[in-house]
């Protein structure tokens, strides 16, 4: 390892550069303070122009567009154009969905369908509210946007399932108050369609994650089982 690779040496170099930069700035401020007249205005204008240029450059970097390709059920492969604002929207939609039943498998012996449908209704409302309060994408001439993805998720996945099964489950609950869901003749069929919805929703959530730039989305969607044996440490 060379001397320049050592952490202590690198720290000394950073300190030295910082001291030098501070000295240069201090001398510049002192020189400007002793300047008057036309030269003072010229220096001030130059500094203001440099600050504006730096701000515009930072804004362009923050608004930088990127193309992302994702594959979705019913929609095949799509190209999305995203910037920092749309990445933030995708992150909000992902994190709102990842802990709900739309992303968690509900087996035949687990949970209640009423809880699942209520959770899906909550996800529908939250997704719509997130879209309402976010700024629409205006930078895309070709390709799709995060908003398009979210609307397709609502209209192609959540809305058809809820429109089909919520009235039927509610009718059973009203006609047979107090009876368990296992007595509902359509419970098995409803759970089967719920699993299909969950598989499709899983792909949408992965798409939101890709658009948001999340690297560990699969680990968040499929956490290790609590009953899995502990990893050995050597």
N, C-alpha and C positions, 0 to 999 in steps of 0.2 A: 504494500500500500504506500503510495507517495505521500509526501507531506501535505499536499493540497487536498488529499482525500480524507485527512483526519478531521473529525468533527470540531476539535478545538481550533485547528487552523482555519477552517471555514468560518467559524464564529468570529475569529479575529479579523478576517477579511471583511465580513459583513459590518462589524463595528467600525473598521477603518473607512469603508465606503460611506457609511452613514455619517461619520464625523466630517469627512470631506464634503459630502453633499450639504450638510448643515452649514459648514463654513462658507461654501459658495453662495448659498441662499442668504446667509447673514450679510456677506459683502455686497450682494446685489441689493438687498433692502437698504443698507447704509448708503450705497451709491445713489439709489433712487431718491432717498430722503434728502440728499444734498443737491439734487437736480431741480431746476425750475424752468419755467418758460416752455418753449416749443418742444424741447427734448423730453421734458417730463410728460407732456401729453402723448408724444410718440411712444415712449416706453409703456405708459399706462394702456394705450390702445393696443400695442402689441401683446401685452400680457392678457388683456381681455379677449383678444382674438384667439390666443393660444388656448385659453380656458374654454371658449365656445367650441373650438375645433375638437378639443379633448372630450367635451361633453357630447358632441354629435357622434364622435367615433364610439364612445361608450354606449350611446343609445343604439347605433347601428349594430354593435356586437350583441346587445341584449335582444334586439328585434330580428336577429339573424334567422333566416328560414332554413328548414331542413326537410328533406323528403324521407318518409318512413313507409315501408311496405308491410302490410299485414294481411292475413288470410282469415276470413270470417265465414261462419255458416250462413248460407243463403246468399252471400254476396261475393264469394270467391276472393281473389287477391285484389287489394285496393291500395292506391297510393295516396298518402296523406301528406299535407304540407303544414308544418307546425313552427311556431316561434315560442318565445318564453311564456307569453300569455296563454296560448293554447296548451302548452305543457302543464301549466298550473291548473287549468280546468281539467285536463286528463287525470292529474294527480288527485284532485278533489273527488272526481267521479270514482276513481279506483279505490281510494281509501274509504269512501262511503259504502262501497259495495262489498269490500273484501271480507268483512266480518258478518255479513248477513247470510240468510239461508240461501240466497241466490248463488252463493259460492261454496256453501257447505252441504255435503251430501246428506240427505235425509233418508235413511234406510226404512224398510217396512216396519221395523220394530221400534224405530226411534221417533221422538218428537210428536208434535201434533200438526195436522194439516192446517188447522185454524191459525196457529202461530206462524206457519210458513207463509200463508196467504197474507196475513197482516204485515209480516216483514216485507214481502214483495210490494205491497201497496205503499209501505213507507219508503222503499227504495224508488218506486216510481215517482212519488211526490218529491223526494230529495233531489233526484236527477233533474226533474223539471225545474225545481227552484234554483238549482245550481246554474242551469242554462239561462234562466231569466235574469239573474243578477250579474252574469259574466258578459263581457263585451263580445259582440259577434266578430268572427274573423272577417277581415276586409282585405287581406293580403293574398288571397288565393285566387289565381286565375284558372289553374287546372288542378285536378285531384280533389280529394275530399277533406273535410275539416273535422275536428273533434266534435263539434256540434252535430254534424251529420251522423257521426258514429253513435252518439248518444241518442238521437232521435230514432235511428234505426233500431237500437236496442229496446227502446220503449215500444215502438210501433210493431216491430216484427217478432219480439220475444215476450216482453212482459204483458203488454195489452191483450194479445190473443189468449194467453193462458188465464189471466185474471178474468177476462170477460166470459170465458167458458166455464170456469170452475167456481168462482166466487158466488154467483147466484145459486148454483146447485148445492154447494155446501151450506149456504145460508138457509135455503129451503128445507134441507134436512134438519138443521138446528132448530128451526121454527116449528117444524112438524113433530119433531121428537126431542123436546127439551130434556136435558139430563142424560140422554143416551150417549154412550161412548162412540167415538168416531169409527171404531172397529165394526160397529153395526151398520155403518153407511154402506150400502151396496156398491157405490162408486168409488170407495176409498182406494182400492187397489189400482184402478185405472187412473185416478187422479195422481197417485204417487208415481206411477210410471211416467206420466207426462211431466210431472215435476222434475224427475231425474233428467229427462230430455232437456227441459228448460235449463237446468243447472249445467249440463254439459255445454250447451250453447252459450250460456252466460259466462262460463269459464273462459271461452275463447274471446268474448268481448272484453272481459277484465284483463286478459293478457294483452289485448290490443291497447286498452287504456294505459296499461303499464309501459308498453313499448313507446307510445306517444309521449308519456311523461318522462321517459328516460330511466325507468326503474330497472335495476339489474337483477334483483333477487325476487321477482314477482312470483315465480313458481314456488319458492320457499314460503312466501307469505300466503299463497293460496292453498298449499299442501304442506302444512307444518308437520314435523315428525310426530308420530303417535306418542301419546303420553304413556302408553303401555310398552313402548319399544324398549329393548334392553339397553342399558347405558353403554356408551362407547368406552372401550378399554383405553387406559392411558399408560403408555410405556415410558 
